[in-house]
């Protein structure tokens, strides 16, 4: 059967709003009498506040209040301020005590009638500290590593062993051992975290820049000891998140506290510098890879031991080793995660958390081993191709990585690559080609949706989910339209609001698999009602037929064995009183999760051009093939891949939040010195999908695509840099000084 | 504002008529703004004694108001003129989300004090085109998916529209170079370049 509109490059349904300035983000919300809050941040990383003097600030024009730990009313649910069961519930600093646990921690909040007055007041708050020496993070830390209690996803064990690693390594003909370092990174979504909080009695409405309106609602309700239904969180448009708006951070709670304190609606919009600490980061890592192989390239043993950093008050362990468990065939293996504590803001998930730094290390190591074995990097990967998930001892629901390697290699022109490092050049420019595998788990959470089929054939889809820029609103609309075989412009979507059916956080590439499956199942439930209506309707041409013998296409219900026999859904509904058919479903994964291992796969290739004298690195070509089940929208899905690959360029070459090891302050807390790519850094990107049908994975048949792009591109670029220069850089970001250095 | 206020940024008074995207699209019914900004007073007087009367001309409309010398053009437009299309990503002239045109030239409105802009012609994204009368570059951004979250998009579009007029669209690399004052964290750069090239090829503005 033709997949109809699914897969077509449909324009975003909110495209016109976004290009005209008509899309309303949280910071665009205005309220009568709205006040503005601005935070005062700590300038030490460890110690206590000795005194906080607000007298001058309070006298300034327009100032409504300065909230500090001395006057802030205690939140009734503050006891719940503990590490959450998931990565979403973090420990927050909410002006409740004099502790300073990291630099750039919120320690006071100025609230005034205008933004300018609030900034002025915040600048006039004087703080003295009792400072202690801060514990530095990686790589400076000398702290004793500890075994974290859990990794962010409950399905991932902290440590795994299989086979007999020591025996395998002792027997291996070829052995490899190296350590890779990745830096602290900060998400830096272009939209700062923003909340507009409005109290009406015990009802709280928050317009918020969040990846998860429901987790935010629940956590904020918990702090204020309110039933969740008293809190409404609205996220119409979200200006990117990349993980930083997934956990519930202090900003939303502080906005609600401020609004309650001054008895006016309050907008709290973080300043860019505020975003370096209190809203998460990607942990720095130090990862040791040991591989034992036969001379012909079979992996016999493999160890991936990863060290990460967390804060002194919360637990988050970057799960860098998890993909090593599943990507290659290797009978003897050990993967471990350890953490150190530092006086830093809590790390948190950032686009492909764990997977991105972990795959840089693993795929660099495989590349190094390929040179050591004098094998083609693709051939070495194919020799160790995992036909099953050896860790879980399960088959894959589908896996098309072989096809990805082949098609990407063909389109990239891998056959033109000369195998030896430093063997390709164009005048003073060294040319390098590298590749890496890409992989990302398919995650699905419980989600619900409501669909109403009106007698005029239009559909109303209600689903809570926010769209953080991925195209979720468009994809949900398409899935509903597809179920009835109607044009997406016949579907009206209500979304981005906790008053709509509950959906999970938009993170872990899970929205289409989770919320999309709920849409598909809600549509199926409505169609079932239509079938029952028809088979019981004496006037219907389908009277007396079996439900399972009927199908819907192009808004028409018909008999599969005799498609001429049928009628339009509108005709059926009109004849039966013109009432709408409505169904709500809650959808979650079932036994397929116990029976199958589910991953999207890809192969990423990169070409770099490096000025031999200056060490300047330009990425000149990026080609990637990806297999991710059914693609709902070719246009937005392609943009997701491209975005992920751009993030790979960024991680490989640019991003580094630099801590001064003496003070633990971030020295580049702004977008001029914390480098992210600009247009001139990004070449044409050839990213494409391989056809892959997966009827096991979930009802929507989709795998996540938001993060896989970064999992291969970092190592592909690092490997290309080695191929160009003969110099292996094992510490990100790979900058010109490292290329030129003779010690690397 | 009405569609009649929708002029091309070169000040020549040319109006771009409907260029609707032909692709299918659904309808988005988002939760209402608790108080739509249109219901609020258009201009809110600044409270401070340092405020002084100024006259600003934005999108061919004239605003008489008082402003404090320290108010940036961006904050004033966003907080007091209900022109929230220009975005604040960094407030330091580092990201480009606040890009507007002042007398036809690109400017970061977060680095621009409002009191210094009297007598100048300011154009924001709201003046570039509307949903029913998109500027060709706005239509091209939709067609080529030159954005994801949309937050940097108003600034990208204002930069791109200026680029087309300035003639810095000779090659993809030239476009990349001249569009590098606007960060897109979603990484939609290839779509942005393709969109600008398609309008350039169409030969519309020039």
Interface residues (C-beta under 8 A of the other chain):
Chain A: X5 X8 X9 X10 X11 X12 X13 X14 X15 X16 X17 X18 X19 X20 X21 X22 X23 X24 X25 X27 X28 X29 X30 X31 X32 X61 X62 X113 X114 X115 X116 X117 X188 X189 X190 X191 X192 X198 X205 X207 X234 X236 X237 X238 X239 X240 X242 X269 X271 X272 X468 X469 X470 X471 X473 X474 X477 X478 X481 X487 X488 X489 X490 X491 X492 X493 X494 X495 X496 X497 X499 X635 X636 X638 X639 X640 X642 X643 X644 X645 X646 X647 X650 X670 X671 X672 X676 X677 X678 X679 X680 X681 X682 X684 X685
Chain B: X21 X23 X24 X25 X26 X27 X28 X29 X30 X31 X33 X34 X35 X37 X40 X46 X47 X48 X49 X68 X70 X71 X75 X78 X79 X82 X83 X84 X85 X86 X87 X88 X89 X90 X91 X92 X94 X95 X97 X124 X125 X126 X128 X129 X130 X131 X134 X138 X139 X141 X142 X143 X145 X147 X148 X149 X150 X151 X152 X153 X154 X157 X172 X173 X175 X176 X177 X179 X180 X181 X182 X183 X184 X185 X186 X187 X188 X189 X190 X191 X192 X193
